[in-house]
Amino acid sequence: MDRKLIIGTRGSELALWQANFVKDSLAAINITAELKIIKTQGDRILNLSFDKLEGKGFFTKELEEELLAGTIDLAVHSHKDLPTENPPGLIIAAVSEREDPSELLLILKDCVDVHQKLSVKYGAIVGTSSNRRKAQLLAYRPDLEIAELRGNVPTRIGKLRDEKYDAIMLAKAGVSRLNIDLSEFHVEELTPAELIPAPAQGALAIQIREADQELFEVLQALHHPDVAEELAVERTVLKLFGGGCHLPLGCYCRKEDDVYQVFTSKADEGDEFPDRVFLKSDTTDGLAQKVVAMFDTNRKLAQSVFITRDLSEQSYFRKAMEKHGINIDARSLIRTVPVINKLDPYILRDINWIFFSSKNAVEYFFALKPQLSNKVKFGVMGSGSEDTLRRNGHFAAYVGESGDTAEVAADFATLANGTKVLFPGAEGSLRSIQQGLSAETKIIDLTVYETVIEEQVEGTGADVLVFTSPSNVEAYFQDNLLEPNQQVIAIGKSTGKKFDEMGTRYTLPFSPDEVGLAEAVFGTTCLTNRC
């Protein structure tokens, strides 16, 4: 291509980084370009929240107008800012690789409370302009006060530094691209499975005139079709819901092991408890439509759920069920009792790691009031153990995410091999994590509690049965059988193995926590006549 291209961009630091990234990518294929800065409605009006701005595309409309007028050759957008429909005459010619779409919660260090989920103090003021973030944050922490936050990334961080907020939430992609030092804050990273990002978050879109076929061909060198396929699912979901940036909708699609995974969160308002759905598919054909169908208000949901765990009134799972009038029978079928009431200080000498495979292990260990070195690191099997560890005043340096003990053991081994590791746990533990460590690792097993199965367990006629441990499976089925059309959800692969042995079909949630359980319940198809 002989002509010099003009790239249209907004003037914020992040927008300029993105435009220069595209300019440099073009230079790498011997195409010269220059930038033209264009101010948008979203840049000019900073005193209104996004849902108060008129129309859609308030960060893109002016760029599109100049593109149609021929004063620029291409426009570089944050893909998530684009409306789902291109104006007539314009197309997306290329999308970039996707930056990590995780969210960051930046917290003033004197507002940190490790005992709380997300580590921000009770009743904290959290700044965000996103209804999507607001709905999901309040679902985890209804005590938080969500306050409007506008401005570019450095401006938002400056407002936190000036203590106008206790914490703010930002997309990790923007912070990473600007290489911003966040060491003055405590930073909590929320994965896309924990707090579901906006559709197309983390990707760039290069928009051109549809008739400019020569430029389209050139830009294919910058295009990532695998990313485009995933983004198409997310943006189709957004389109089918008829939403824009103000809709409390999160949708994230990724491909892992040749299977597409889609995480979706939706509420009608920012202060409403959101519904969440997780779907898997071998193909993207019709996938967005399947996601949207799961949120159909006429879809038949289960009327009752039994779960082998006591639930507090503030339990995420309880609130997710009660929002839809689903009756809950929550009761543990096992009891746990301490095995020791005093800890020998010698056991803790020169310990490098302490690994917990369950919430009970955390509770019973810290009930012994251990005197620990500041150098001790903690590993946990999953998010439930992590939350319990927080309530006892400690962070986990390693958190297992897959729920598969073999995978967790292999991951943890890369950190702990050759060190001294303490494993507080239950009597008769399977020692799955220990078996994954090398012979050079000093392993200390400490039995802190034992599990007692109740002698007589009353059955349930609930539509969905949720089992939270192998012991609860044993306790229930020693006296009861599964009724026709009852559906089973198993938290964790070790629980699932019990049902494999019984030849019973079950659903395994993506994440072995209350959010994953709620997603699994909403993913079931009601089979009973009562629904």
Secondary structure, DSSP 8 states (H G I E B T S, - for coil): --S-EEEEE-SSHHHHHHHHHHHHHHHTTT--EEEEE---HHHH--SS-GGGSSSS-TTTHHHHHHHHHTS-SEEEEEGGGS-SS--TTEEEEEE-------EEEEEEGGGB-TTSGGGB-TT-EEE-S-HHHHHHHHHH-TT-EEE---S-HHHHHHHHHTTS-SEEEEEHHHHHHHT---TTEEEEEE-TTTS---TTTT-EEEEEETT-HHHHHHHGGG--HHHHHHHHHHHHHHHHTT--TTS-EEEEEEEETTEEEEEEEE-SSTTS--EEEEEEES--TTHHHHHHHHT-TTS---SEEEESS---TT-HHHHHHHTTT-EEEE--SEEEEES-SS--GGGGTT--EEEESSHHHHHHHHTT-----TT-EEEESSHHHHHHHHHTT---SEE--S--HHHHHHHHHHHHTTSEEEEEEETT---TTGGGS-TTSEEEEEEEEEEEE-S-------SEEEE-SHHHHHHHHTT----TT-EEEESSHHHHHHHHHHT---B--SSSSHHHHHHHHHHS---STT-
